[in-house]
């Protein structure tokens, strides 16, 4: 299979020459473009998430040999979460190579955090299947760069931080509710509210419930601590 100009450029940015270029094509194919003859990237995403997790766990243990499990866990979460994957994807302009359906493309899918994060994990899996674990490890460590060594020791996701903020003030954990859901089934958009026992509340919108909950927690926490 011959890669398109966009995917050839992406392959160069990845720094991995695919023996089976079809793997890269599948890794960048969103479900909105899938068909009986064209596979999407969901299965690769599943695999890539696990490969990324193993590489990050090894890297963190190597970077800080004295850290406890309690110290390592939040650093690990910060490095493998979708937001970080999407950030890395933007740095290599992965969005330019995504294969999207018309509606997803018109709605700005190449810039959506959820799509970019999923595609980044799928690309990791494609490299793993094509070149083995060492090739995937080299790719991850190169693209993640100094994130491994500069990730904060007390890194917490927004939901955990908001819960700790509430508990420190004698409040129950925040509640998350779906305010609205829109968009097609293959690309839903969720608006989620985060509400504390004292009535403080904020909401945010994202391409998955998990990301919307994180975003809502961050908006609320930022306002409460500013």
C-alpha positions in Angstrom: 0.0 0.0 0.0 1.3 3.5 -0.9 0.7 6.2 1.7 -0.9 9.5 0.8 1.3 12.6 0.9 -0.3 13.6 4.3 0.4 10.2 5.8 3.9 10.0 4.4 4.6 13.4 6.1 3.1 12.0 9.3 5.2 8.9 9.0 8.3 11.2 8.8 7.2 13.1 11.8 6.7 9.9 13.8 10.2 8.8 12.8 9.1 5.2 12.1 9.0 3.7 8.6 6.1 1.2 8.5 6.8 -2.2 7.0 3.0 -2.4 6.7 1.7 1.0 5.8 -1.9 -0.2 6.2 -1.4 -0.1 10.0 -0.9 3.6 9.9 -3.9 4.1 7.7 -6.1 2.1 10.1 -4.6 4.1 13.1 -5.8 7.4 11.7 -9.2 6.2 10.5 -12.0 7.4 12.7 -15.2 5.4 13.2 -17.0 8.0 11.1 -15.1 6.7 8.1 -15.3 3.0 8.8 -17.1 0.6 6.4 -17.2 -3.2 5.8 -14.0 -2.8 3.8 -12.3 -0.1 5.9 -11.5 -0.7 9.6 -11.4 2.1 12.1 -8.8 2.7 14.8 -10.8 1.6 17.9 -9.1 -1.8 18.4 -5.7 -0.2 17.9 -6.6 2.5 20.4 -7.4 -0.3 23.0 -4.0 -1.9 22.4 -2.1 1.4 22.3 -3.5 2.5 25.7 -1.9 -0.6 27.3 1.4 -0.3 25.5 1.6 3.4 26.6 0.8 2.4 30.1 3.6 -0.2 30.3 6.2 2.2 28.8 5.2 5.0 31.2 5.2 2.7 34.2 8.7 1.5 33.4 9.9 5.1 32.7 8.6 6.4 36.0 10.2 3.6 38.0 13.5 4.2 36.3 13.3 8.0 36.8 12.6 7.9 40.5 13.8 4.7 42.2 12.7 5.9 45.7 9.2 6.9 44.8 6.3 5.0 46.5 3.3 3.6 44.7 1.2 6.5 46.1 3.6 9.0 44.5 3.9 7.2 41.2 0.2 6.6 40.6 -0.7 10.3 40.0 2.3 10.9 37.9 1.4 7.9 35.8 -2.2 9.1 35.4 -1.0 12.5 34.3 1.2 11.0 31.6 -1.3 8.5 30.1 -4.5 10.5 30.2 -6.3 11.5 27.0 -5.4 15.1 27.5 -1.7 14.4 27.4 -2.1 12.1 24.4 -3.9 14.8 22.6 -1.2 17.3 23.5 1.4 15.1 22.0 -0.8 14.5 18.9 -1.0 18.2 18.4 2.8 18.6 18.6 3.3 16.2 15.7 0.2 17.5 13.8 -1.5 14.1 13.9 -4.8 15.9 13.1 -3.6 16.6 9.6 -3.6 12.9 8.8 -6.9 11.9 10.3 -9.4 10.2 8.1 -12.8 11.6 9.1 -16.4 11.4 7.9 -17.8 14.6 6.4 -19.9 15.6 9.5 -16.9 15.0 11.8 -14.6 17.0 9.6 -17.0 19.9 9.4 -17.4 20.0 13.1 -13.7 20.4 13.6 -12.8 16.8 14.3 -9.1 17.3 13.5 -8.8 19.6 16.6 -11.0 17.6 19.0 -9.1 16.4 22.1 -10.9 13.1 22.3 -10.2 12.2 18.7 -6.6 13.2 18.8 -6.0 11.3 22.1 -7.6 8.2 20.7 -5.6 8.4 17.4 -2.4 8.9 19.3 -3.0 5.7 21.2 -3.9 3.9 17.9 -0.7 5.1 16.3 1.3 3.8 19.2 -0.3 0.4 18.7 0.3 0.5 15.0 4.0 1.0 15.6 4.0 -1.8 18.2 2.4 -4.2 15.8 4.6 -3.1 13.0 8.0 -2.9 14.8 7.6 -4.6 18.2 7.8 -3.3 21.7 11.1 -1.6 21.5 10.0 0.5 18.5 6.9 1.6 20.3 8.9 2.4 23.4 11.4 4.5 21.5 8.5 6.4 19.8 6.7 7.1 23.1 9.8 8.2 25.0 10.8 10.5 22.2 7.4 12.1 21.7 6.7 12.4 25.4 10.2 13.9 25.9 10.9 15.4 29.3 7.3 15.1 30.5 8.4 11.9 32.4 11.0 13.8 34.4 9.1 17.1 34.9 5.7 15.6 35.7 4.8 17.0 39.1 5.2 14.6 42.1 1.7 15.6 43.3 0.1 15.5 39.9 -3.6 14.9 40.2 -6.4 15.0 37.7 -9.0 17.7 38.1 -11.7 15.4 39.5 -9.3 14.0 42.2 -8.1 17.5 43.1 -11.7 18.9 43.4 -12.7 16.0 45.6 -9.7 16.6 47.8 -10.6 20.3 48.0 -14.1 19.5 49.0 -13.2 16.9 51.6 -10.6 19.2 53.2 -13.6 21.6 53.9 -15.9 18.9 55.2 -17.9 18.6 52.1 -19.2 15.5 50.3 -17.5 14.6 47.0 -18.8 16.5 44.0 -21.6 15.2 41.9 -21.5 15.0 38.1 -24.6 15.2 36.0 -25.2 15.1 32.3 -26.7 18.5 31.3 -27.1 17.6 27.6 -25.9 15.2 24.9 -25.8 16.2 21.2 -24.2 15.2 17.9 -24.3 11.9 16.0 -23.7 8.6 17.7 -20.2 8.3 16.3 -19.2 11.7 17.6 -21.3 12.6 20.7 -20.8 15.9 22.6 -21.6 15.9 26.3 -22.1 18.9 28.6 -21.5 17.9 32.2 -22.0 19.8 35.4 -19.9 19.4 38.5 -21.7 20.4 41.7 -20.6 20.6 45.3 -22.6 20.2 48.5 -22.5 23.9 49.2 -24.1 24.7 45.8 -21.0 25.8 43.9 -21.3 24.5 40.4 -19.8 24.8 36.9 -20.1 22.9 33.7 -18.1 22.0 30.6 -18.5 20.3 27.2 -16.3 17.6 25.6 -16.4 14.7 23.3 -16.8 12.1 26.0 -18.4 12.0 29.5 -15.0 11.4 31.1 -13.4 14.4 29.4 -16.4 16.6 30.1 -16.3 15.7 33.8 -12.6 16.5 34.0 -13.1 19.8 32.3 -16.1 20.7 34.5 -14.1 19.8 37.6 -11.2 22.0 36.4 -13.4 25.0 35.6 -15.0 24.8 39.1 -11.7 24.2 40.9 -9.9 27.0 39.1 -12.7 29.4 40.1 -12.7 28.3 43.7 -9.0 28.6 44.1 -8.4 31.8 42.1 
